[in-house]
């Protein structure tokens, strides 16, 4: 599977806008999510124009990455473009195993000091934009990006603390399974995901789902047990140039 390097955020927006433009008749206003997660969201999916934050949690490797991939998978399968900004550990192999279409996935691992500009450009051209939240982001910048997502019909998914999100999801507890008395292998974990927000999401909610782990990101329904692991497609590693604030990596081909 070939990779493509697109230099310049405007070039990426021009590339993906025709494929991800909202239905002019107003259809497809809610992008699908996995059935296990619908109860956490007021519209039972990712409503275009909304901001759905994912808390990092403590410790940091607490399942947030798995939760993000689970949120993206069904929208990606349905044809949506997705982008992930500022998460250099985000892996294409894990994304493929979670069910995300790599030919509609844009990765910007190092947005640099122009982070707000990069995120704003992606909001203009991508259906779902996940972004790590810089420690120094101001309330005014956060409000402008959320407003832009509302105007453009994109779903903004900040990864980290984000005041004013429509819904904030976070893994609050987890129990690993697989280890016996002194032996075995960690296979999956039962996690509790909480949701809190405003408006229709003002009432806090919690659900329990199975997550195999931070690198194996399928949500496993409790009733079906452990599903067989799928083999991700063969990937060709494309060496990027030296990171710049305007370099964007598109995984796959348009």
NUMI-84677 format. One record per residue (C-alpha): x, y, z; residue in three letters; residue number from 1. Coordinates in pm, whole numbers, plus 50000, padded with zeros to 5 digits. Example, Ala and Ser with C-alpha at 12.3 -4.5 7.8 and 13.67 -1.06 7.14 Angstrom:
BEGIN
<drense <51230, 49550, 50780>, "ALA", 1>
<drense <51367, 49894, 50714>, "SER", 2>
# end
This chain:
BEGIN
<drense <50000, 50000, 50000>, "UNK", 1>
<drense <50155, 50326, 49888>, "UNK", 2>
<drense <50188, 50634, 50104>, "UNK", 3>
<drense <50152, 50993, 49996>, "UNK", 4>
<drense <50321, 51302, 50133>, "UNK", 5>
<drense <50123, 51623, 50096>, "UNK", 6>
<drense <50311, 51944, 50171>, "UNK", 7>
<drense <50093, 52228, 50292>, "UNK", 8>
<drense <49767, 52217, 50481>, "UNK", 9>
<drense <49579, 52387, 50197>, "UNK", 10>
<drense <49684, 52110, 49959>, "UNK", 11>
<drense <49544, 51847, 50194>, "UNK", 12>
<drense <49214, 52034, 50230>, "UNK", 13>
<drense <49180, 52050, 49850>, "UNK", 14>
<drense <49259, 51679, 49826>, "UNK", 15>
<drense <48994, 51552, 50066>, "UNK", 16>
<drense <48715, 51810, 50046>, "UNK", 17>
<drense <48539, 51655, 49742>, "UNK", 18>
<drense <48531, 51314, 49911>, "UNK", 19>
<drense <48409, 51433, 50248>, "UNK", 20>
<drense <48182, 51729, 50173>, "UNK", 21>
<drense <47858, 51713, 50372>, "UNK", 22>
<drense <47545, 51610, 50190>, "UNK", 23>
<drense <47395, 51937, 50052>, "UNK", 24>
<drense <47047, 51816, 50151>, "UNK", 25>
<drense <47159, 51794, 50513>, "UNK", 26>
<drense <47182, 51413, 50527>, "UNK", 27>
<drense <47443, 51209, 50712>, "UNK", 28>
<drense <47455, 51461, 50995>, "UNK", 29>
<drense <47553, 51187, 51241>, "UNK", 30>
<drense <47854, 50968, 51162>, "UNK", 31>
<drense <47827, 50611, 51294>, "UNK", 32>
<drense <48020, 50465, 51588>, "UNK", 33>
<drense <48048, 50108, 51711>, "UNK", 34>
<drense <47724, 49986, 51874>, "UNK", 35>
<drense <47895, 49949, 52213>, "UNK", 36>
<drense <47961, 50326, 52223>, "UNK", 37>
<drense <47629, 50464, 52100>, "UNK", 38>
<drense <47485, 50489, 52451>, "UNK", 39>
<drense <47754, 50740, 52551>, "UNK", 40>
<drense <47667, 50995, 52282>, "UNK", 41>
<drense <47346, 51201, 52280>, "UNK", 42>
<drense <47292, 51144, 51906>, "UNK", 43>
<drense <47413, 50780, 51924>, "UNK", 44>
<drense <47698, 50878, 51693>, "UNK", 45>
<drense <47935, 51161, 51601>, "UNK", 46>
<drense <47717, 51459, 51516>, "UNK", 47>
<drense <47873, 51684, 51253>, "UNK", 48>
<drense <47972, 52017, 51404>, "UNK", 49>
<drense <48021, 51878, 51754>, "UNK", 50>
<drense <48330, 51859, 51976>, "UNK", 51>
<drense <48382, 51518, 52139>, "UNK", 52>
<drense <48681, 51527, 52373>, "UNK", 53>
<drense <48872, 51219, 52491>, "UNK", 54>
<drense <49043, 51257, 52827>, "UNK", 55>
<drense <49402, 51137, 52858>, "UNK", 56>
<drense <49352, 50994, 53204>, "UNK", 57>
<drense <49603, 50889, 53468>, "UNK", 58>
<drense <49830, 50713, 53410>, "UNK", 59>
<drense <49866, 50850, 53059>, "UNK", 60>
<drense <49852, 50505, 52892>, "UNK", 61>
<drense <49502, 50446, 53023>, "UNK", 62>
<drense <49319, 50338, 52708>, "UNK", 63>
<drense <49261, 50679, 52548>, "UNK", 64>
<drense <49426, 50577, 52219>, "UNK", 65>
<drense <49214, 50263, 52199>, "UNK", 66>
<drense <48902, 50468, 52264>, "UNK", 67>
<drense <48992, 50712, 51986>, "UNK", 68>
<drense <49040, 50431, 51736>, "UNK", 69>
<drense <48711, 50275, 51840>, "UNK", 70>
<drense <48538, 50610, 51781>, "UNK", 71>
<drense <48688, 50649, 51433>, "UNK", 72>
<drense <48641, 50296, 51299>, "UNK", 73>
<drense <48275, 50295, 51192>, "UNK", 74>
<drense <48283, 50646, 51044>, "UNK", 75>
<drense <48590, 50548, 50843>, "UNK", 76>
<drense <48425, 50228, 50719>, "UNK", 77>
<drense <48125, 50435, 50609>, "UNK", 78>
<drense <48349, 50649, 50386>, "UNK", 79>
<drense <48455, 50939, 50607>, "UNK", 80>
<drense <48801, 51094, 50604>, "UNK", 81>
<drense <48980, 51108, 50940>, "UNK", 82>
<drense <49289, 51298, 51055>, "UNK", 83>
<drense <49509, 51261, 51364>, "UNK", 84>
<drense <49726, 51558, 51466>, "UNK", 85>
<drense <50005, 51569, 51721>, "UNK", 86>
<drense <50006, 51201, 51822>, "UNK", 87>
<drense <50341, 51066, 51692>, "UNK", 88>
<drense <50282, 50724, 51851>, "UNK", 89>
<drense <49961, 50671, 51653>, "UNK", 90>
<drense <50029, 50364, 51438>, "UNK", 91>
<drense <49890, 50284, 51094>, "UNK", 92>
<drense <49900, 49911, 51175>, "UNK", 93>
<drense <49684, 49957, 51484>, "UNK", 94>
<drense <49447, 50180, 51287>, "UNK", 95>
<drense <49407, 49916, 51016>, "UNK", 96>
<drense <49344, 49646, 51273>, "UNK", 97>
<drense <49078, 49866, 51435>, "UNK", 98>
<drense <48899, 49888, 51099>, "UNK", 99>
<drense <49007, 50236, 50986>, "UNK", 100>
<drense <49055, 50275, 50610>, "UNK", 101>
<drense <49416, 50383, 50561>, "UNK", 102>
<drense <49342, 50540, 50222>, "UNK", 103>
<drense <49123, 50794, 50403>, "UNK", 104>
<drense <49351, 50861, 50699>, "UNK", 105>
<drense <49575, 51169, 50729>, "UNK", 106>
<drense <49849, 51179, 50994>, "UNK", 107>
<drense <50022, 51495, 51114>, "UNK", 108>
<drense <50253, 51366, 51389>, "UNK", 109>
<drense <50442, 51695, 51444>, "UNK", 110>
<drense <50229, 52001, 51363>, "UNK", 111>
<drense <50479, 52237, 51526>, "UNK", 112>
<drense <50400, 52594, 51635>, "UNK", 113>
<drense <50138, 52628, 51361>, "UNK", 114>
<drense <49916, 52372, 51533>, "UNK", 115>
<drense <49601, 52594, 51525>, "UNK", 116>
<drense <49647, 52663, 51152>, "UNK", 117>
<drense <49697, 52295, 51072>, "UNK", 118>
<drense <49393, 52187, 51273>, "UNK", 119>
<drense <49177, 52463, 51121>, "UNK", 120>
<drense <49277, 52361, 50767>, "UNK", 121>
<drense <49196, 51997, 50839>, "UNK", 122>
<drense <48858, 52093, 50985>, "UNK", 123>
<drense <48783, 52256, 50648>, "UNK", 124>
<drense <48849, 51933, 50460>, "UNK", 125>
<drense <48816, 51627, 50687>, "UNK", 126>
<drense <48510, 51468, 50849>, "UNK", 127>
<drense <48670, 51378, 51185>, "UNK", 128>
<drense <48978, 51559, 51320>, "UNK", 129>
<drense <49152, 51413, 51625>, "UNK", 130>
<drense <49415, 51635, 51781>, "UNK", 131>
<drense <49636, 51613, 52088>, "UNK", 132>
<drense <49577, 51926, 52296>, "UNK", 133>
<drense <49893, 52133, 52353>, "UNK", 134>
<drense <49956, 52235, 52711>, "UNK", 135>
<drense <49963, 52601, 52608>, "UNK", 136>
<drense <49640, 52620, 52407>, "UNK", 137>
<drense <49435, 52924, 52503>, "UNK", 138>
<drense <49061, 52930, 52557>, "UNK", 139>
<drense <49018, 53171, 52266>, "UNK", 140>
<drense <49198, 52937, 52023>, "UNK", 141>
<drense <48998, 52637, 52147>, "UNK", 142>
<drense <48672, 52829, 52105>, "UNK", 143>
<drense <48765, 52936, 51751>, "UNK", 144>
<drense <48843, 52579, 51647>, "UNK", 145>
<drense <48518, 52447, 51797>, "UNK", 146>
<drense <48326, 52722, 51618>, "UNK", 147>
<drense <48498, 52636, 51290>, "UNK", 148>
<drense <48399, 52270, 51331>, "UNK", 149>
<drense <48037, 52377, 51382>, "UNK", 150>
<drense <48047, 52592, 51069>, "UNK", 151>
<drense <48218, 52332, 50849>, "UNK", 152>
<drense <48027, 52027, 50970>, "UNK", 153>
<drense <48341, 51848, 51090>, "UNK", 154>
<drense <48368, 51651, 51415>, "UNK", 155>
<drense <48650, 51781, 51636>, "UNK", 156>
<drense <48798, 51524, 51877>, "UNK", 157>
<drense <49048, 51688, 52115>, "UNK", 158>
<drense <49270, 51435, 52296>, "UNK", 159>
<drense <49334, 51590, 52635>, "UNK", 160>
<drense <49170, 51854, 52851>, "UNK", 161>
<drense <48925, 52066, 52652>, "UNK", 162>
<drense <48682, 52290, 52837>, "UNK", 163>
<drense <48345, 52339, 52670>, "UNK", 164>
<drense <48331, 52013, 52474>, "UNK", 165>
<drense <47983, 51884, 52392>, "UNK", 166>
<drense <48084, 51546, 52539>, "UNK", 167>
<drense <48399, 51430, 52717>, "UNK", 168>
<drense <48476, 51058, 52716>, "UNK", 169>
<drense <48735, 50898, 52943>, "UNK", 170>
<drense <48848, 50552, 53046>, "UNK", 171>
<drense <48813, 50564, 53424>, "UNK", 172>
<drense <48878, 50202, 53526>, "UNK", 173>
<drense <49025, 49892, 53371>, "UNK", 174>
<drense <49089, 49528, 53462>, "UNK", 175>
<drense <49327, 49316, 53256>, "UNK", 176>
<drense <49244, 48956, 53167>, "UNK", 177>
<drense <49473, 48671, 53065>, "UNK", 178>
<drense <49717, 48623, 53351>, "UNK", 179>
<drense <49678, 48309, 53562>, "UNK", 180>
<drense <49855, 48230, 53890>, "UNK", 181>
<drense <50212, 48324, 53799>, "UNK", 182>
<drense <50180, 48271, 53424>, "UNK", 183>
<drense <49987, 48369, 53112>, "UNK", 184>
<drense <49968, 48667, 52879>, "UNK", 185>
<drense <49773, 48991, 52896>, "UNK", 186>
<drense <49505, 48957, 52627>, "UNK", 187>
<drense <49237, 49218, 52682>, "UNK", 188>
<drense <49083, 49434, 52949>, "UNK", 189>
<drense <48740, 49531, 53063>, "UNK", 190>
<drense <48729, 49909, 53085>, "UNK", 191>
<drense <48473, 50151, 53217>, "UNK", 192>
<drense <48421, 50454, 52994>, "UNK", 193>
<drense <48251, 50761, 53136>, "UNK", 194>
<drense <48073, 51036, 52945>, "UNK", 195>
<drense <47985, 51381, 53066>, "UNK", 196>
<drense <47892, 51697, 52882>, "UNK", 197>
<drense <47634, 51963, 52837>, "UNK", 198>
<drense <47285, 51990, 52696>, "UNK", 199>
<drense <47158, 51646, 52601>, "UNK", 200>
<drense <47478, 51497, 52747>, "UNK", 201>
<drense <47457, 51672, 53084>, "UNK", 202>
<drense <47363, 51353, 53267>, "UNK", 203>
<drense <47681, 51147, 53335>, "UNK", 204>
<drense <47691, 50796, 53189>, "UNK", 205>
<drense <47918, 50494, 53218>, "UNK", 206>
<drense <47950, 50173, 53017>, "UNK", 207>
<drense <48182, 49872, 53029>, "UNK", 208>
<drense <48344, 49740, 52710>, "UNK", 209>
<drense <48629, 49505, 52621>, "UNK", 210>
<drense <48948, 49659, 52483>, "UNK", 211>
<drense <49236, 49426, 52393>, "UNK", 212>
<drense <49485, 49705, 52475>, "UNK", 213>
<drense <49634, 50033, 52355>, "UNK", 214>
<drense <49778, 49874, 52040>, "UNK", 215>
<drense <49489, 49634, 51962>, "UNK", 216>
<drense <49193, 49859, 51942>, "UNK", 217>
<drense <48882, 49658, 51856>, "UNK", 218>
<drense <48598, 49699, 52103>, "UNK", 219>
<drense <48481, 49346, 52185>, "UNK", 220>
<drense <48114, 49300, 52279>, "UNK", 221>
<drense <48078, 49120, 52610>, "UNK", 222>
<drense <47839, 48862, 52466>, "UNK", 223>
<drense <48067, 48738, 52191>, "UNK", 224>
<drense <48395, 48685, 52374>, "UNK", 225>
<drense <48732, 48745, 52211>, "UNK", 226>
<drense <48710, 48785, 51835>, "UNK", 227>
<drense <48985, 48649, 51613>, "UNK", 228>
<drense <49251, 48905, 51537>, "UNK", 229>
<drense <49257, 49031, 51184>, "UNK", 230>
<drense <49585, 49072, 50998>, "UNK", 231>
<drense <49649, 49431, 50895>, "UNK", 232>
<drense <49736, 49499, 50531>, "UNK", 233>
<drense <50101, 49504, 50432>, "UNK", 234>
<drense <50234, 49856, 50465>, "UNK", 235>
<drense <50523, 50021, 50288>, "UNK", 236>
<drense <50711, 50259, 50515>, "UNK", 237>
<drense <50757, 50599, 50352>, "UNK", 238>
<drense <51040, 50795, 50508>, "UNK", 239>
<drense <50919, 51152, 50565>, "UNK", 240>
<drense <51144, 51455, 50524>, "UNK", 241>
<drense <51264, 51646, 50829>, "UNK", 242>
<drense <50952, 51747, 51027>, "UNK", 243>
<drense <50818, 52094, 50953>, "UNK", 244>
<drense <50514, 52273, 51078>, "UNK", 245>
<drense <50345, 52235, 50737>, "UNK", 246>
<drense <50425, 51874, 50649>, "UNK", 247>
<drense <50128, 51637, 50644>, "UNK", 248>
<drense <50145, 51263, 50589>, "UNK", 249>
<drense <49852, 51093, 50416>, "UNK", 250>
<drense <49851, 50718, 50479>, "UNK", 251>
<drense <49726, 50538, 50170>, "UNK", 252>
<drense <49621, 50690, 49841>, "UNK", 253>
<drense <49321, 50896, 49745>, "UNK", 254>
# end
